[in-house]
Every structure is written in structure tokens, then in C-alpha cells.
Amino acid sequence: MNITVRPVGRGGRYAALLGTRELCVSHTPFFTAARVLQREGFPDDEPINMSHEGSSIISMRSTIREAASLTVRENDHDDICIAPYTEGPPRMPFPSVGVHQGQAFVALG
């Protein structure tokens, strides 16, 4: 089963498509689409792939069970990593205060 992703507007969100059906729009389309498929009753051991619209290159590969159990997170050092998915509201970011070219700013994240 192949999930095709395409960018949606700005901000790093992607639509995840199964054929012509849009499964979700997300910052983590592969993992979110796997959770949608899992909720709909697709077999957990079903292999899934992800490719970008217009490309034949497979970007990610997994099973529905494995992909549904994961998400992408940033750590305190702004490194991006794959991490276990937990349901619930997203964590509230802690503001960071900084100075750039003499101007104070508050950055969330």
C-alpha cells in the first residue's frame, strides 16, 4: 500500500493520499495516515510505503502497526527525531527569550 504525500500551503503540512482519497493533512503525514488506516480496521501487519507526489522514490517504509506507533518530535537542542506516539493534547511549548541584533524576542518551541 502506497501513501502519496503532497505539500499543502505553507508551514510544513502535507496531505496524505491513498490513491485519490485524502487520509489526513498533517506535519507527520506518514505516521498520521497509518493511525487513520489502523482506526479504519486495516491489518496491523499490512506493509505501507510513502512517496512524494510526482516521484517514484519510496521515502519511508513500515507496517501500519509500527508507523501508527511513531511520530516526529524536536528535542531541546532543535534536533528532529522519530519518537513513540502518545495520544493526548500536544505539549505546550515553553517560550525562549533571546536577543537578535539588539532586539529582544520571544520564540515558542
C-alpha positions as CSV (number, residue, x, y, z in Angstrom):
1,M,0.0,0.0,0.0
2,N,1.5,3.3,-1.0
3,I,0.7,6.6,0.7
4,T,1.5,9.6,-1.5
5,V,2.2,13.0,0.1
6,R,1.9,16.5,-1.3
7,P,2.6,19.8,0.3
8,V,-0.5,21.8,1.5
9,G,0.1,25.6,1.7
10,R,2.9,26.8,3.9
11,G,4.0,25.6,7.3
12,G,5.3,22.1,6.6
13,R,1.9,20.4,6.3
14,Y,1.3,17.6,3.9
15,A,-1.8,15.8,2.6
16,A,-1.5,12.0,2.7
17,L,-3.3,10.2,-0.1
18,L,-4.3,6.6,-0.6
19,G,-5.0,6.6,-4.3
20,T,-7.2,9.7,-4.7
21,R,-8.5,9.5,-1.2
22,E,-7.1,12.1,1.3
23,L,-6.5,10.4,4.6
24,C,-5.2,13.4,6.5
25,V,-3.4,16.7,6.4
26,S,-0.5,16.7,8.9
27,H,3.0,17.7,9.8
28,T,3.7,13.9,10.1
29,P,1.6,12.5,7.2
30,F,3.0,9.0,7.1
31,F,2.5,8.3,10.8
32,T,-0.8,10.1,10.9
33,A,-2.1,8.2,7.9
34,A,-1.1,4.9,9.5
35,R,-3.2,5.8,12.5
36,V,-6.1,6.6,10.3
37,L,-5.8,3.3,8.5
38,Q,-5.4,1.5,11.8
39,R,-8.6,3.1,13.2
40,E,-10.4,2.0,10.0
41,G,-9.5,-1.6,10.6
42,F,-6.7,-2.2,8.1
43,P,-4.5,-5.1,9.2
44,D,-1.6,-4.0,11.6
45,D,0.9,-6.1,9.7
46,E,0.0,-4.5,6.3
47,P,3.1,-3.0,4.7
48,I,2.9,0.7,3.8
49,N,5.2,2.9,1.8
50,M,5.4,6.7,1.4
51,S,6.4,8.6,-1.7
52,H,6.1,12.2,-2.7
53,E,3.7,13.2,-5.4
54,G,5.4,13.0,-8.8
55,S,8.2,10.8,-7.5
56,S,8.7,7.0,-7.7
57,I,11.2,7.1,-4.9
58,I,9.9,5.4,-1.7
59,S,10.8,7.8,1.2
60,M,9.6,5.7,4.1
61,R,8.6,2.1,4.6
62,S,6.9,0.3,7.5
63,T,3.9,-1.6,8.6
64,I,0.7,0.1,9.8
65,R,1.3,-1.0,13.4
66,E,4.8,0.3,13.5
67,A,4.1,3.6,11.7
68,A,1.0,4.2,13.8
69,S,3.1,3.9,17.0
70,L,5.5,6.7,16.0
71,T,5.7,10.4,15.5
72,V,8.3,13.1,15.0
73,R,9.5,15.3,17.8
74,E,12.0,18.1,18.4
75,N,14.3,17.8,21.4
76,D,15.7,20.6,23.5
77,H,18.6,21.0,21.0
78,D,16.2,21.5,18.0
79,D,17.1,18.1,16.7
80,I,14.3,16.2,15.0
81,C,13.9,12.5,15.9
82,I,11.3,9.8,15.5
83,A,9.7,9.0,18.9
84,P,6.9,6.9,20.3
85,Y,3.5,8.4,19.7
86,T,1.3,9.1,22.7
87,E,-2.3,10.3,22.3
88,G,-3.5,13.5,24.0
89,P,-3.2,17.2,23.6
90,P,0.1,18.4,22.2
91,R,2.7,19.7,24.7
92,M,2.6,23.4,25.2
93,P,5.9,24.9,24.1
94,F,8.0,26.8,26.6
95,P,8.9,30.3,25.5
96,S,12.5,31.1,24.9
97,V,13.7,34.7,25.3
98,G,16.6,35.9,23.2
99,V,18.2,38.9,21.6
100,H,19.0,39.2,17.9
101,Q,20.7,42.3,16.6
102,G,19.8,44.3,19.7
103,Q,16.1,43.3,19.6
104,A,14.5,41.2,22.3
105,F,12.2,38.5,21.1
106,V,10.2,35.6,22.5
107,A,10.3,32.3,20.5
108,L,8.0,29.5,21.1
109,G,9.2,26.0,20.7
